[in-house]
Amino acid sequence: MSAEARPSLVINAAVMATVSTVLPGFLIGAMSVQVSAEMGVSEGVYGWGLGSFFGAAMVGSIMLGRLAQRIGPLNQMTLALGVSIAVQLALAASARSFLAVIGFLVLAGLANAANQTSVNLALAQAQLPRLGLAVSIKQSGLPTATLLAGFAVPSLALTVGWRWAYVAGAAFALMSLVLVRAAVGSSVFRTPARVAEPESSSRDLFLGAVVGAFLAFSAGSLVAWGVGSGVDAGLGPGTAGLFLSVGAATGITMRVVSGWLSDTMRVKPFRAGGITALVGSIGMAGLALRSPATHVAAMLLSFGCGWIWPVFTNYGIVRANPRAAGSATGITQMGVYVGVFVGPLVTGWLIEHSGYPAMWLVVAASSVAGAAVSIRVADRF
């Protein structure tokens, strides 16, 4: 394989793998109306299903980040994708209770944590000429998964049933696995990384994790309850799912544009992330207003600005820790997983007891808090 082909190969494999392992968690959020109806659970109980995926990722993130440093990105990505394929097929075929759904999502969450840290390490090792752009394209995998999850509602959940969405997810993960294995000719995937400690201090990485926790609490809520909130605001289930996809597409576009700018901009990555999160919080607060038109506009603003921050924060961490990106992002990603684990539990309880308006105001407040911390620690990355 030519050296010129390596950057695009690495980035394509990174995006496909990222989408594949995070998709199971986003599907359970997008199809909340259909799954909760079949399983007979309330929003509060359903929040545990949403949280289980990211809770498992939270527990395993640091350990799996260190494992990626030892066995190399290719080996860990292969293992993670294989587990994700098996779990999604098993969930679709055999989950007959909500407890079983939670069990499968726990396994899928561990696979996701293993994959995310190994992908970050692969990008850091690749010595890409535009690291910021590469990270942004990789991070666009998350809203891409949201787009696919939203599209799965009208195309699969409302036609052949929600279980087929997981069959489709497994097929997508299989294609990703083939692409990742094809990248074995690239030395970035073939050679295990030398075990190294992060260049950033533990305190700085912890603060990065705090930023991730607050902002992921808010961003995760958009995915978890975007469809349900849209239905409550007066949209049909299919329309709400489609607008979740439109919001995600907006997020993808903004992430790639932000990554393109991040390589040359003078603003510190964490400061840029904090500023965009502040703007996104306005959209999240706007979701508290109960009308179809307002919901659509607020979703676009929330996704367009409230989902850009991972590009800047991950770029800052990877750039500051090139030798130990797996270990470093394992720590900061733990904060992200804390946010998306706690988020559905808290927001599900709020919806059940106080309704969607109160929930969205809390989500907006969390985004403001995360933005404030991000701006404060910007000079450390």
C-alpha positions, 0 to 999 in steps of 0.5 A: 500500500502506498504511503499516500493512501494511508491517511485516507485508509486510516480515517475511513477505517476509523469512521466506520469502526466508530459508527459501528460500535456506538450505534447500538447505544444510539439505536436504543435511544432513537427507538425508545417509543417502540421498544418501551411499548413492547417491553412495557416500561416507563421512561424512568425504567427505560433510562436504565437501558439507555444508561447501561450501554454507556455505564459499561463503557465508563467502567471499562474505558481506562482499562481498555485504553491501556489495553489498546496501548499493549496489543495495538489498535488493529487487534483491539478494533477487531475484537471490539467489532467482533463482539459488537456484531455478536451482541447485536445479533443476539439482542435481535434474536433473543431479547424477550425482556428489558433486563435481557436488553440491558444485559446485551447493551452492557456488552455492547458498551464495553465493545464501544469503549474498547473501540473508541480508545483504539481508534484514537490511538490509531489516529495519533500513531498515523502521523497524519498531516491534518490531525485536527481534520482527521479527528473531526472526521472520526468524531463525525462518526458519532452524529453519523450513528445518530443519523442512522439511528434516527433513519432506522425509526421510519425505515425499520422500526415502524415497518418490519420492527425495531429488532431488524435495526440491530440486524442492520447494525450487525451487518454494518459492523461486519462491513467495518470489520472487513475495512479495518482488516484491509488496513493491516498493510498500514504500519499504524495498525500493525504495530502495537504501541509502546506502553507510555504514560500520558504527557498531560498530568493526571489532574489535567486529564481529570479536568478534561473528563469533568468537561466531558461529563457535563457536556456528554450529559447534554449531548446524550440527552439529545439522542436519548429523548430527541424522538420522544420529545418531538412526539410529545411536542406534536410531531409524528414518530416517523417525522421525529425520527427523521428530524433527529437524522437531520439534526445529526447531519447538521452536527456532522457538517459542523464537526468536519468544518470545525476540524478543518479550521482547528489545525490552523486556528489560534484559539485553544481547542478547549476554549473553542469547544466551550464557546460552541457548547454555550451556543448549543445550550440556547437550543437545548433550552429552546427544546423546553418550548412545546411546539413542532416548529420550535422543536425542529429549530431547537434541535438543529441549533442543539446539534449544530453547535451543542455537538461540536465540542468533542472535535475540539476536546479530543483534538486537544487531548490527542495533540497533547499526548501523541505517545499515549493517546489511548491511555489519555483518551481512556481517562477523558472518555470515562468522563464522557461515559459518566455523562451519558450514563447518568444522563438518561437516568436523571432525564428519564426521572425528570420526564416522568415526574416533571415533563420534558420542559423541565428536563431540557432546562436541566440539560441546558444548564449542564451544557453551560457548566461544561462549557465554563469548565472547558474554557477555564482549563483551555490553556492546559491542552 
